[in-house]
Amino acid sequence: MSEMSRAAAGSDESEAPVSVTIVLPCYNEQDHVVKEAERICAAMDTSGHDYELLVIDDASTDDSLARLREVEPLLERLRVIAFGHNGGVGTARRIGTQSARGEIVVWTDADMSYPNERIPELVSLLADDPGTDQVVAARRQEMGRHRLLRVPAKWLIRKIAERLTNTHIPDLNSGLRAFRREVALPFLRLLPPGFSCVTTLTLAFLSNQRQVRYVPVDYARRSGNSKFHFIRDAYRYILQVLRMVMYFHPLKVLMPLALWLLGIGVAKFGYDMIREPFYIPNNTVMLLMTGLIIAALALLADLIVRSRDGR
């Protein structure tokens, strides 16, 4: 076979459709990204699923990309995309999902913390149940840094998300999940560049009545150094939960606050009338006006959401 024929055959093979795409973001993971890629490929090779492993190197400053390039010819299903500058794990997952050739997309991490040998199980659960749109690996325990701070903070944020979505959520921000690409595509533009991208995808599915299934898994301590910064990322995490619910269901965020203010204002107005008839203090007027303004904004936001969905 000529060199041109071999190149054409290789191009056709790389463009051939597959059923599953595993998106693996990588940033400065030189000591274990190859090991993680080999572990994923070994599990998928015995699963019977036709797949590709798409590794996104997010402009690593160590030897991660060089080691991936070395092993790329050896792993038949491995495809590497290298960013020119660091865009964040959310950007890597978004572009990886947009570039995926599989109908089912799997997100996971390259730090050896998730049981990636169970990826075929998640894929099979999704493929065998047409009513399920996403399968999330719900971690049984927290193994990251700042556990004394992370556990209560994540519990509080998860409870807020459950309250706003009226759904039980065992793990809001698990990095290991399988989902249907066609369902996720409209929501990809909402993904932030940072760690809260997985939270965004969960909330987007739940807010649009998409079925999400949770599978308990064990979670190991990550290899290498964590890129998570507690204060900065926790703040962004909370904002992203509120932003996503506001995007789909603004009444759930704004209307309770408006009704509380109106209720307190009406109660205080009654008290003021009893104490000194025909005199309304400024703070009572402020409570009532603020409640009315927020209620009006809530109704306007809901109208905008409904009009947008209609389009």
Secondary structure as UniProt FT lines:
FT   HELIX           3..15
FT   STRAND          20..26
FT   TURN            30..32
FT   HELIX           33..45
FT   TURN            46..48
FT   STRAND          51..57
FT   HELIX           64..71
FT   TURN            72..74
FT   TURN            76..77
FT   STRAND          78..82
FT   HELIX           89..99
FT   STRAND          104..107
FT   HELIX           116..118
FT   HELIX           119..128
FT   TURN            130..131
FT   STRAND          134..139
FT   HELIX           147..165
FT   STRAND          177..180
FT   HELIX           181..184
FT   HELIX           185..190
FT   TURN            195..196
FT   HELIX           197..207
FT   TURN            208..209
FT   STRAND          212..217
FT   HELIX           230..248
FT   HELIX           250..275
FT   TURN            277..278
FT   HELIX           282..310
//
